[in-house]
Amino acid sequence: MMSRVNVGVVEPERLGETTLPDGRMLGWAEWGSPGGVPVVLCPGAATSRRLGFGADAVRALGVRLVSVDRPGLGVSTPLPGRTFEDFAQDVRQLAAALGLGRAIVVGFSQGAPFALACAVAGVASAVAIVSGADEVAAPEFFEGLPEEVRGLVRMTATDPEAAERFFAGFDADAMWTMVMSGSSAADLEVYQDPVFAAAYRRAMDEAFAQGPHGYARDTVLAMGRWPFSLSDITVPVDIWYGELDGSHSPDNGATLARRIPGARRHVVPGIGGAVLWTEAERILRSCLAAGNGG
């Protein structure tokens, strides 16, 4: 199947591993000019640093896109029991090492709460949440969730260690099947594009290269109550969802936007979770405007 869009996915222009002060390694990939405006990508669930977005837009807009492997995924050193605060501190230290300053941070899918944690911690100059995994454990959502999801939320709240063991039963094949079976036809045009599919599968395979525990820890953190206050965010936040997205947020980010002061919500017609790739230039332009105070 041929995609109706230019998926904007190419091999990273630069790959690196940075040693953090505690001796752990954090892996990253870059696209664009080394002197461009820094944009840090928190990738989606169970994907590695290698899956970027909007390669043409990155170059045209003068962006330095840096995608980061969270601990235990890809090549980044595991950190058992890590927290959102730990990740924000990792990004702070990576930004210092790479000369990024207070970068714009993009959180895609399960990367969303990690990007928001960076905003709360003062690490980000602006944030874009794209197809964000919402706080499904929040009281306003819980009763309306499908029973299977409610069960996982309950387990995460009452026995997080058991939940982490459960999520550690997933692998790259299971993740691929879950994404493909839960996607709209419009998203599948993107995901089944040969170039995109190859890059996506490679990123999933790399994410599980050290085993499933990095993904499992991410998922327990994302599915639990988020231990930070969204009302404390003072930087610009743009929230993007495709109108056909039925898996990331119960209300396509409407409640999430209301909880973040000044957040701007964008719902894109005719697409679902693949909006990061179909609307890459719009998302990046909005990020740059927000980062410049526009």
TADAKA-V989412 format. One record per backbone hydrogen bond with DSSP energy under -0.5 kcal/mol. CO is the residue of the C=O (numbers start at 1). NH is the residue of the N-H. If there is no record, write none. Layout:
BEGIN
co->(CO;CO)
nh->(NH;NH)
END
This chain:
BEGIN
co->(5;7;8;8;14;16;18;18;20;24;25;26;27;28;29;30;30;31;33;37;38;39;40;40;41;41;42;44;48;50;54;55;56;57;58;59;62;63;63;64;64;65;65;66;67;68;68;70;72;73;76;79;83;84;85;86;87;88;89;90;91;92;93;94;95;95;95;101;103;103;104;105;106;106;107;108;109;109;111;112;113;114;115;116;117;118;118;119;125;126;127;128;128;129;130;132;134;135;138;138;139;141;141;142;146;147;148;149;150;151;152;153;154;155;159;159;160;161;162;163;164;166;167;171;172;173;174;175;176;177;178;180;184;185;186;187;187;188;190;193;194;195;196;197;198;199;200;201;202;203;204;206;206;208;212;213;214;215;216;217;218;219;220;226;228;229;230;236;237;238;239;240;241;242;244;248;249;251;253;254;255;256;257;259;260;263;264;266;266;267;268;268;271;272;273;274;274;275;277;279;280;281;282;283;284;285;286;287;288;289;290)
nh->(7;54;10;55;30;28;20;26;23;20;77;18;69;16;67;13;14;65;36;64;104;66;42;106;43;68;108;47;51;52;58;59;60;61;63;62;37;33;65;39;66;31;67;41;29;43;70;73;214;76;72;82;87;88;89;90;91;92;93;94;95;96;97;98;99;100;101;103;125;126;40;128;42;108;130;111;112;133;115;116;117;118;119;120;121;123;124;122;236;105;238;107;130;240;109;134;136;138;141;142;143;144;145;145;150;151;152;153;154;155;156;157;158;159;162;163;164;165;166;167;168;169;170;175;176;177;178;179;180;181;182;183;188;189;190;190;191;192;193;197;198;199;200;201;202;203;204;205;206;207;208;74;209;211;216;217;218;219;220;221;222;223;224;228;230;232;233;127;264;129;266;131;268;245;246;134;252;254;257;258;259;260;260;261;263;265;239;241;268;269;243;271;244;275;276;277;278;279;280;283;284;285;286;287;288;289;290;291;292;294;293)
END
